[in-house]
Amino acid sequence: MNCTSIFKSPHASALLIGLCVLAAAACSGPASTVGPTGGLPPTSQSALRTSQRIAHTVASSTPIPFKFTTVDDPNSETNAVTGINQLSKIVGIYGGGEGSSIPETYTSQPPYTKFRSENDPGAQGTVATSLSSNKIVAGYVIDPNNLGGTWGFVRIQGLWTLLEDPNEGTGNNAITEILGINDSEQAVGFYTNSTGVSVAFELAVPTETYTDLTPPEAQNSYATGIDGKGNIVGWETTSGSVSASSFFLQTGTYYPLSYPGSTQTKALSLNWQDEVVGNYVDRSGDTHGFMLIGPTKGSGAQFWQKIDDPNAEGGTWVTGINNHDDICGYYVDGKGVQHGFVATP
């Protein structure tokens, strides 16, 4: 991996660390009525292979300024903020301390000085990836109640619901992760099938209805964010490639995304304005956050902005954005310590 993982456990990857996806015995990892724009009926999948391609543009030389605030749970020296809702409430993850690899989750509200534990008491680890403005927390848990595997979850009014895609595999391939949720109870994530391939999906939470997503040419795919209109972002790897590129899905069309000059790009979240955030790796191997405006626009019309926390020396990852352009994520400082952050324009 070209990114530093918050946990040594292979479970906590699809979301952390570039949110380099993997979970449970695989490796990667730093939710809903199937919407009219985000949902893909099975009969329409083949038509998407001819989706529009976008020419690369240059990154902006006039970035939007952000004010950064470091947000660290006092229980750990390894932190990441993983999601932010329209009220600027956040979810985050921290290590167990003393070298523990067990991931734990919290929620916090401005000014982010108090942290509330949000851990499934029956699981070996809880990774919250997102939250809605109507108090739904979503993510995944490891080996809940000794059931084995990695399960997606939603927590609604204090009640935990475990989720698994019906097409997931068994044993080391028993993996379902929820990576994003909107205020309409639409969720996105991925599962691992019986052959070890990761498949992106959209989920209607109230009915627990799953719809596979099929970005063109993807070998492994991960849906990471869904906005209030049902538009979806995610990232993928292609056959024979270890690098990653991203996609934006709108009304049945996949738009490929790649930060100009990068070796890999991972889109992780978006807002109502279809502003996309995530991280990319440059040609020197360094990781930076980004914001993209105009994901469906062609060459010369897209606006890419590099985002680096001012205290970062080992990389910056942007994991979430709300409709007010507040962003969140994590960075690694000069001593190799990982910190969460929230930034406002």
C-alpha positions in Angstrom: 0.0 0.0 0.0 1.1 3.6 -0.7 -0.7 4.7 2.4 -0.2 4.3 6.1 -2.9 2.2 7.7 -4.6 3.3 10.9 -4.8 -0.3 12.1 -2.6 -3.3 11.5 -5.7 -5.5 11.3 -6.6 -6.3 7.6 -10.2 -5.7 8.5 -9.9 -1.9 8.8 -8.9 -1.0 5.3 -11.7 -0.2 2.9 -12.1 2.9 4.8 -9.0 3.9 6.3 -5.8 4.8 4.8 -6.7 6.1 1.6 -9.2 4.1 2.8 -7.4 1.4 1.0 -10.1 -1.2 0.9 -9.9 -4.6 2.4 -11.5 -6.3 5.3 -11.5 -9.5 7.1 -8.7 -11.6 5.7 -8.6 -9.6 2.5 -6.9 -6.2 2.7 -8.4 -2.7 2.3 -10.1 -0.7 4.8 -10.3 4.0 6.2 -26.2 2.9 3.1 -31.6 2.7 1.4 -34.2 2.8 -1.1 -32.6 2.4 -4.5 -32.8 5.9 -5.9 -33.9 6.8 -9.4 -30.5 8.1 -10.3 -28.2 6.0 -8.2 -30.0 2.6 -8.5 -29.1 0.4 -11.5 -31.7 -2.2 -12.6 -30.0 -5.4 -13.6 -31.2 -5.2 -17.1 -29.4 -1.9 -17.7 -25.9 -3.0 -16.7 -24.6 -3.9 -20.1 -25.4 -0.5 -21.6 -23.0 1.1 -19.1 -20.0 -0.4 -20.8 -20.3 2.5 -23.3 -20.3 5.2 -20.6 -18.8 8.6 -21.4 -15.0 9.1 -20.8 -13.7 12.3 -19.4 -10.4 13.9 -20.5 -8.0 14.7 -17.8 -7.8 18.4 -16.7 -5.2 20.3 -14.8 -5.4 21.0 -11.1 -6.5 24.4 -10.0 -3.8 27.0 -9.1 -6.3 29.0 -7.1 -7.5 26.7 -4.3 -10.4 27.3 -2.0 -8.9 28.1 1.4 -9.8 25.8 4.4 -9.3 26.3 8.1 -8.2 23.0 9.7 -8.9 21.8 13.2 -7.2 18.6 14.5 -9.7 16.2 16.1 -8.3 13.4 18.2 -10.0 11.1 20.6 -7.9 11.3 23.8 -8.0 7.5 24.1 -5.6 6.9 21.3 -2.7 8.3 19.3 -4.1 6.8 16.0 -7.2 8.7 14.8 -9.3 9.3 11.7 -12.5 11.3 11.1 -14.5 9.2 8.6 -17.7 11.1 8.0 -19.5 14.4 8.5 -23.3 15.2 8.2 -25.2 18.4 7.3 -25.1 19.5 11.0 -21.3 19.1 11.1 -21.6 16.1 13.4 -18.8 13.6 12.8 -18.0 10.0 13.2 -14.5 8.8 13.7 -12.2 5.8 14.4 -9.4 5.3 16.8 -7.0 2.5 17.7 -7.4 0.8 21.1 -4.1 2.3 22.4 -1.0 0.5 23.5 -0.5 -1.0 20.0 -3.9 -2.5 19.9 -5.3 -3.2 16.4 -8.9 -3.3 17.5 -10.8 -0.4 15.8 -13.3 1.6 17.9 -15.8 4.3 16.9 -17.0 7.6 18.3 -19.4 10.4 17.3 -18.7 14.1 18.2 -20.3 17.5 17.6 -18.7 20.9 17.3 -16.4 22.0 18.8 -15.3 18.3 18.9 -14.1 18.2 22.5 -16.4 15.5 23.7 -16.5 12.0 22.2 -19.4 9.5 22.5 -18.6 5.8 22.0 -20.6 4.1 19.3 -19.3 0.5 19.5 -21.2 -2.7 19.0 -20.7 -4.5 22.3 -20.7 -7.9 20.7 -18.2 -7.2 18.0 -14.4 -7.6 17.9 -14.2 -4.1 16.3 -16.5 -1.4 15.0 -15.7 0.9 12.1 -18.3 3.7 11.5 -17.8 5.2 8.0 -20.7 7.6 7.7 -23.7 9.2 9.3 -26.9 10.9 8.2 -28.5 14.1 9.5 -31.3 12.0 11.0 -28.9 10.3 13.4 -28.3 7.0 11.5 -24.7 5.8 11.8 -23.4 3.2 9.3 -20.3 1.2 8.8 -19.1 -2.3 9.5 -18.2 -4.6 12.4 -15.8 -7.5 12.8 -17.0 -10.9 14.0 -20.2 -9.6 15.7 -21.6 -12.0 18.4 -19.2 -14.7 17.2 -20.9 -14.9 13.8 -17.6 -14.6 12.0 -16.7 -12.4 9.0 -17.3 -8.7 8.5 -20.8 -7.4 8.5 -22.3 -4.0 7.5 -24.4 -2.2 10.0 -26.8 0.7 10.6 -27.5 2.1 14.0 -30.9 3.8 14.2 -32.0 5.3 17.5 -29.6 3.1 19.4 -30.6 -0.1 17.7 -28.0 -2.1 15.7 -29.0 -3.9 12.5 -26.4 -6.2 11.0 -26.3 -6.5 7.2 -24.8 -8.9 4.7 -25.2 -8.9 0.9 -26.8 -12.2 -0.1 -24.1 -12.8 -2.7 -21.1 -12.5 -0.4 -18.8 -15.5 0.0 -18.0 -17.6 3.0 -15.0 -18.0 5.3 -12.4 -15.3 4.5 -14.8 -13.9 1.8 -17.6 -13.3 4.2 -17.4 -9.5 3.9 -20.0 -6.8 3.6 -19.1 -3.2 4.4 -21.3 -0.1 4.3 -19.2 2.9 3.3 -21.7 5.7 2.8 -25.3 6.7 3.7 -27.5 9.6 2.8 -30.5 11.2 4.6 -33.0 9.1 2.5 -31.6 5.9 3.9 -29.8 4.9 0.7 -26.5 3.3 1.4 -23.5 2.1 -0.6 -20.6 -0.2 0.0 -19.2 -3.5 -1.2 -19.2 -7.2 -0.6 -16.6 -9.9 -1.4 -18.0 -12.8 -3.5 -17.1 -16.5 -3.4 -14.0 -16.0 -5.7 -12.6 -13.1 -3.6 -13.7 -10.3 -5.9 -15.0 -7.1 -4.3 -18.3 -5.9 -5.8 -19.8 -2.4 -5.2 -23.5 -2.2 -4.3 -26.3 0.2 -3.5 -28.6 -0.7 -0.6 -32.2 0.3 0.2 -31.9 0.2 4.0 -35.6 0.0 4.9 -36.2 -3.1 2.6 -32.6 -4.5 2.7 -32.6 -4.6 -1.1 -29.1 -4.8 -2.7 -28.2 -3.7 -6.3 -24.8 -4.6 -7.7 -22.9 -1.7 -9.4 -20.7 -2.5 -12.4 -18.2 0.2 -13.3 -16.8 -0.5 -16.7 -13.6 -2.7 -16.8 -13.6 -3.0 -13.0 -12.0 -6.1 -11.5 -12.8 -5.0 -7.9 -15.1 -2.1 -7.1 -16.1 -0.1 -4.0 -19.0 2.4 -3.7 -18.0 4.9 -1.0 -20.5 7.8 -1.1 -24.0 8.7 -2.1 -25.6 12.1 -2.1 -29.2 13.2 -1.5 -30.0 12.9 -5.3 -28.8 9.3 -5.4 -25.5 10.1 -7.3 -22.7 7.7 -6.2 -18.9 7.8 -6.1 -16.4 5.0 -5.6 -13.2 3.6 -6.8 -12.0 0.5 -8.6 -9.1 -1.6 -9.7 -8.9 -3.2 -13.1 -7.6 -6.6 -14.1 -3.8 -6.9 -13.7 -3.5 -3.5 -12.1 -2.7 -2.6 -8.5 -3.5 1.1 -9.0 -6.9 2.6 -8.4 -9.1 5.0 -10.4 -12.5 6.4 -9.4 -16.0 6.8 -10.8 -19.0 9.1 -10.5 -22.3 7.5 -11.2 -25.3 9.5 -12.4 -28.5 8.4 -14.1 -27.0 5.1 -15.2 -23.7 6.6 -16.6 -20.3 6.0 -15.1 -17.9 8.9 -15.4 -14.2 7.9 -14.8 -12.2 10.3 -12.5 -8.5 10.6 -12.1 -6.6 13.4 -10.4 -4.3 15.0 -13.1 -0.8 13.4 -13.0 -1.7 10.9 -10.2 -0.8 7.2 -10.0 -4.0 6.4 -8.2 -7.2 8.2 -7.2 -9.8 7.2 -4.6 -13.1 9.1 -4.5 -14.6 8.7 -1.0 -17.5 11.1 -0.6 -19.7 13.7 -2.3 -22.4 16.3 -1.4 -25.6 17.6 -3.0 -23.6 19.9 -5.3 -21.8 16.8 -6.6 -18.5 18.1 -5.2 -16.3 15.0 -4.8 -13.5 14.5 -2.2 -11.0 11.7 -1.7 -7.3 11.2 -2.0 -4.7 10.6 -4.6 -1.1 9.5 -4.8 1.3 11.6 -6.8 4.3 10.4 -8.9 6.6 10.8 -5.9 4.4 8.4 -3.9 3.0 11.0 -1.6 -0.7 11.0 -0.7 -2.8 14.2 -0.8 -6.5 14.9 -0.4 -8.5 16.4 -3.2 -11.8 18.2 -4.0 -13.3 17.9 -7.5 -16.0 20.3 -8.9 -17.8 19.2 -12.1 -17.3 15.4 -12.2 -19.4 15.1 -15.4 -17.7 17.9 -17.2 -15.0 17.5 -19.9 -11.5 18.8 -20.3 -11.0 22.4 -19.2 -14.3 22.5 -17.2 -13.4 20.4 -14.2 -11.9 22.0 -11.1 -9.4 19.8 -9.1 -8.0 21.1 -5.9 -5.2 19.5 -3.9 -5.9 19.5 -0.1 -3.1 19.1 2.5 -3.5 19.6 6.2 -0.9 22.2 7.2 0.5 19.8 9.9 0.8 16.9 7.5 4.2 15.6 6.5 3.2 11.9 5.9 0.1 12.4 3.8 -3.5 13.8 3.9 -6.7 11.8 3.3 -10.1 13.5 2.8 -12.9 11.1 3.7 -16.1 13.2 3.9 -17.8 16.4 2.8 -21.2 17.9 3.6 -23.5 20.4 1.7 -21.8 23.4 3.5 -18.3 22.3 2.1 -17.1 21.2 5.5 -14.7 18.4 5.0 -13.1 15.8 7.2 -10.4 13.2 7.2 -7.0 12.4 8.7 -3.3 13.2 8.2 0.1 11.9 9.4 2.5 14.3 11.0 6.3 14.4 11.0 6.5 11.9 13.8 4.4 9.4 12.0 1.3 10.0 14.3 -2.1 9.9 12.6 -4.6 12.6 13.5 -8.2 13.3 12.5 -9.3 16.7 11.2 -12.3 18.8 10.3 -11.8 21.7 7.9 -14.2 24.6 7.0 -14.0 26.9 3.9 
